[in-house]
């Protein structure tokens, strides 16, 4: 319930937000794009966590 309440609050928030989480349910409910920080660079995946995971599996 607390994850759902947090997701609802984040989705209703009108400003910008950086979310750092390992909770896939929360990320799935709120993320519109995924930023990958690796080796001093940032790559942006425009899509939800499911499409990001599929892209990562395909790249392996």
C-alpha positions in Angstrom: 0.0 0.0 0.0 2.8 2.5 0.8 4.3 2.0 -2.7 1.0 2.6 -4.3 0.5 5.7 -2.2 3.9 7.0 -3.1 3.3 6.3 -6.8 0.0 8.2 -6.6 1.7 11.2 -5.0 4.6 11.2 -7.5 2.1 11.0 -10.5 0.1 13.9 -9.1 3.2 16.0 -8.5 3.4 18.8 -11.1 7.1 19.5 -10.9 10.2 17.6 -11.9 11.5 14.7 -10.0 14.5 12.3 -10.0 13.6 8.9 -8.6 16.2 6.5 -7.5 14.8 3.1 -6.6 15.3 -0.6 -6.9 11.6 -1.2 -6.6 10.4 -2.3 -10.0 6.7 -1.9 -9.1 7.3 1.8 -8.1 9.4 2.4 -11.2 6.8 0.8 -13.4 4.1 3.0 -12.0 5.8 6.4 -12.3 8.8 6.3 -14.8 8.3 7.9 -18.2 11.9 7.5 -19.1 15.0 5.8 -17.6 18.3 7.5 -17.2 21.3 5.2 -17.2 24.4 6.6 -15.5 27.5 4.6 -16.4 31.2 5.4 -17.0 30.7 9.1 -16.6 28.0 9.3 -19.2 24.2 9.4 -19.2 22.0 7.5 -21.7 18.3 8.2 -21.8 15.8 5.4 -22.5 12.5 7.0 -23.5 10.0 4.4 -22.4 8.9 2.5 -19.4 10.9 0.0 -17.3 9.5 -3.0 -19.2 10.7 -1.8 -22.5 14.1 -0.9 -20.9 14.4 -4.4 -19.5 13.5 -5.9 -22.9 16.1 -3.7 -24.6 18.8 -4.7 -22.1 18.0 -8.4 -22.5 18.2 -8.1 -26.3 21.6 -6.3 -26.0 23.1 -9.3 -24.1 
